[in-house]
């Protein structure tokens, strides 16, 4: 059974930092595109960042550029999202997601599409106070 488990969320003041982790079990995702999405109350789920199986390839939403950093440790089958300079509007449940296809050549723009991903975690809450 494949599972993605997020951790690292919490309550932080504006300007603060958090580091989210997503650990996979049941299969390896070292050759897959993996990413982060978030969903704020009353809003649709939105793309945050993704990283290719060649870790040098990353893709960020405009709202994440310059503040968030996505990385992966394939030896640990773990995905990370470093959140710096947090703002109240970053408050949301953050989800990690993984594409089941190994060595995908999907276009970079498609990495932001939720329907590209086959596996999802249960989410971790990030709350930023003003």
N, C-alpha and C positions, 0 to 999 in steps of 0.2 A: 504494500500500500504506500503510495507516494504522499508525503506530507511536507508542507512548507510551514515553518513556525517562525513568526516574527517576535522580536523582543526589543527592548530599549526605549519604548515610548514612556511618556510621563508628562508632568507639569513643569513648565519652565517659563521664566520671565522673558519678555521681549528682549531681543539681542543675545539671548543665550544659545546654547548648543545642545544637541543630542546626537547619539549615534545609534541608528537602528541596525539590527541584524536579522537575517533570515536564513535559517538553517534547513537544509533539505534532507530528507531521509527517504529510503525506499528506492532511489535511483540516483545516479549522478547527473548533474547538469553542467558539468565542466565544458561541454561542447554545445551548450544552448545559450540563446539570448535570454537574459533575465532582466526584470525591471521592477520599478516601484510605481504604484498608483496611490491616490488618496481620495477620500470622500468626506466632505464636510457635511454637517447636518443640513438637510433640505437641498443638497446639490448633487449633481451627477458625479460619478467617479471620474477622476481626471488623471492623466499621465503626469508623472514627475520626472523619471529618468530611467534609462536602460543601458545595459552594457553587453557588448557582444562576446562571443566565445573567444575571440581575440580581444583580450581585456583593454587593448589600446583604443578600441572603438566604443565611444560613449555618445549618448544622445540625451539632451535635457529639454524640458519644457522651459519656456521663456522665464517663467516665475522662479525657476530653480537655478538658472544660470548664475554663476558667481557666488552662490550661497550654499548650494548643496553639492556633495561629491559622492558619486557612486563608485563602488569598487567590489572586487570579488576575490575570494581565496578558494581556488578550486580544490586544494588539498583538504580543506575543511568543508567543502560543499556548502559554502556560506557566502551570502551576499550582504553588502553593507550599504548604508546611506548615512553619510555625515551631514547633519543639518546645522549650519551656522547662521548667525544673524537672523534668528527666528523672529517672525512677526505674528501678531494675533491672527491674521488671515491664513497662516499656515496650520491653524488648528483643524485637525481632521483625523480620521482613522487611516493609517497608512498600511497598504497591502503590498506584499511582494508577489511576483508572478513569474512563471517560467514557460518558455516555449518547449514543447516536447520534441521538436525536430532538431536533430544534431546537425551542426555545420550549416545552418540556414544561411541563405544568401538573400534574405528578405531585405528590401530597400529600407534605408535608414528611417524614412518617414513612416513606414509601417510599424516601427517599433513602438509608436505611441498609441497604437490601436489595441484596445483591450481584447478584441476578438482574435488577436494573434497568439494569445497566451492560453495554455491548456491547464495549467496548474496554478492555484491561488492559495495564499495563506489566509488565516482567519482575521488578520489585522491587528495593529497595535495603535492605541490612542496617543496622539500628541496634542497637548493643550498648551497654548502660549498665552500668557496673561499680559495685559498691557500695563 
